[in-house]
Amino acid sequence: MRSLGAENKSEMTAVKGSKQFQMVVVPYRPWYRAGIFLIFLVALAVFSWMTYEYGMREGLATRVEVIKERDEIKVQLTESLRLIESQRQQIADLKVGTRIDEQATEEVRLSVESLQSEVAELKEEIRFYKGVMLPNVEDQGLRIERLDLRNAGDPNRYRYSLLLTQVVDKHEYIQGDVQVNLVGMSGESESSLPIGQVSDAGNSIRFRFRYFQNIEGELTLPEGFVPREVTVVAQASGRGAKRLERSFRWEAGGG
């Protein structure tokens, strides 16, 4: 006994100063842990299912709202497109109306200008016939009425029209000769060209008429010649012979 006590004493002396742990003794129950783990798995599954259902409900509600908003936007877009198309059609109608108004205005303007031109021509014809037919005018006898010049398409080629008339108490035939000369610049010097040099007509053109006569023809200007005026000399022959001279500015219209 002494020796055993001595051994225990020596062992206690050996572990003195070491860290001591408290030990708890529990019953051995292997199914308890398994049950706890199973309950945890069931709770996790239920939580996951509830989370999934909540997410599905929220997602479905959000989808319904999105679809509703999409449908409303589609309706608004359709209305906007219809309004844009209507306004586009109105703008097109306004543009067409504006073009029609502009065209009508231009046609009216051209018609007015044409009518004004016709009125001017009629007035000129009335004045002309009055001058020919009325015997009580002061300037009786042979008259150089007018000279018209128009370009014939070529820069140097022109058509001319010379009108001669007579105003007398008794309208008898009158005859004679007309000389036409072009006066202008050739280079740096002034020159005069008889019409026979620039046309097929002779230097002297015969006339014979009772009321009026229109002498027409074509002339071609030589290169370098710049006309300034046209001088017309008409010489009537026979009883009451009369010589007239008149100058016209060179003013050629379009062909």
Salt bridges, closest charged atoms under 4 A:
ASP71 OD1 - ARG70 NH2 3.46
GLU79 OE2 - ARG82 NH1 2.81
GLU85 OE1 - ARG88 NH1 3.63
GLU106 OE2 - ARG109 NH2 2.37
GLU113 OE2 - ARG109 NH1 2.49
GLU124 OE2 - ARG127 NH2 2.75
GLU124 OE2 - ARG146 NH1 3.60
ASP139 OD1 - LYS242 NZ 3.93
GLU145 OE2 - ARG127 NH2 3.13
GLU145 OE1 - ARG143 NH2 3.40
ASP148 OD2 - ARG146 NE 3.66
GLU172 OE1 - ARG239 NH2 3.56
ASP177 OD2 - ARG206 NH1 3.15
GLU190 OE1 - ARG228 NH1 3.20
GLU218 OE1 - ARG157 NH1 2.95
GLU218 OE2 - ARG159 NE 3.57
GLU245 OE1 - ARG243 NH1 3.77
GLU251 OE2 - ARG249 NE 3.72
